[in-house]
Amino acid sequence: MNPRPNRAGRSFRIGSAAEFQRVFARKTRRDLGWIIVHAAPNELGRTRLGLSIGVRVGNAARRVRVKRLIRESFRLVRAGIPRGIDIIVSSRNHADRPIADYMRAITDESKRLATALGISTTDGE
């Protein structure tokens, strides 16, 4: 039995610079003002997350907090996100927000982007 069934380990992360460039080159994105969600299809059959949190977000502690919130949000909503899509979340400097805002943004925008990419939004992981 898996003691951590909802774990989003390394296989759910976008790791290489080439993979980031592939997603950014697709130019499919949704801008919410405080975060931007980029997406591109993948052939892996699972959804992966990449983070692009720049220095403008704040000091190191602030950037780490934003990354943690986004990763945890992704982990919690992963089942409701369409499969076969790579998502990169970029953040701008913004006031503190509850985790529910991140969860809603990732879920809603990834579904919109999947539809724009022609990926079925009915089957989550």
N, C-alpha and C positions, 0 to 999 in steps of 0.2 A: 504494500500500500504506500502510495506517495504521501508523505507527511505535509507537503506543501503543494497542493494541486493547482493553485492559481499563480504559481511562481512564474515570473517573466524573466528568464535567464538570458544568457548570451545569445541563444538562438533567436531571440525576439528583438535583437538590437542590430542596427545598421552600423557596421564597424569600419569599413574602409573609406578613404577619401574618394575613391572612384565610385562607390555606391552613393555617397552623398552627392557627387557631381551629377550622376545619372538622374537622381530625383530632382535636383535643382534645374537641370537642363530641360526636363519635361515641362516646366513652367505652368504646372497645374497647382494653384494655391488658393487659399482663402485667407484674407486679411481681416482680423477682428479688431485691429488697433493695438491691443495689448499683446496678442500673440498672432503668429502666422503659421498656418498649417499647410505644408507642401505634401504632395503625394505622387506616386508613380506605381504602376503595376509591377509585380514580381512573379517569378515562376516557382516560388517555393511552397505555395499553398498555405502560408501563414502570414500574419501581419507583423511587420517589424517597425520599431520606433528608433528614430535618431533625434538627437538634440543639438541645437545650435543656439547657445546662450552666450551672447557677447558681453564684453566688458561694460557696455553702456547700461546693462541691467543693474549693475551695482558692484559692490565689493565682493570678494570671494565668498563670504558667508551668505550673502544675498543670492548669488548665482547658484550656489549649492542648494539652497532652500528651494529655489524655483525648479531646479532639476529634479529634486526629490519629489516635489508635488506633481510634476508632469509624469515622472516614471510611475509613481503610485497610482495616479489617475488612469494611466494606460493599463496598468495591471488589473485594476478594478473593472474597467469597461471593455477589456480585450474581447470578451465573448460577444459583445454587441457590435463590434467593428467588422466590416466585411473582410473576408480572407483574401490573401494574394495581393496585398497592397503594402508598400513601404511609405511610412509617414515620417516626416521631419517636422518637428515643432521648433520654431524660432520665437524668442521672446524679446519684447521691448521692455524698457523700464516702465513699471506700473506699480500701483499701490497694492498692498497685500490683498489677496483674494482667497476665499475659501476653496477647499479642494473640489467642491461641487461645481464651481465655475470651470475649473480645468477639465473635469470629467465631462461636463456638458459640451464644452467646446471641442474636445477631442472626438467625442461620439458624433455630434451633429456634423461637424465639418468633414470628418473622414467619410461619412455616408454621402455627403454632397459631392465630395471629390471622387469617390468611387463611382457614383452615377455619371459624373462628367467623363470618367475614364472608361466607362462601359463595363464596369465590374458589378456583378450582382450584389445587392445590399441585403438580401434576405438570409444569407447564411453567415453567421458569426462563428468564431472558434469555440 
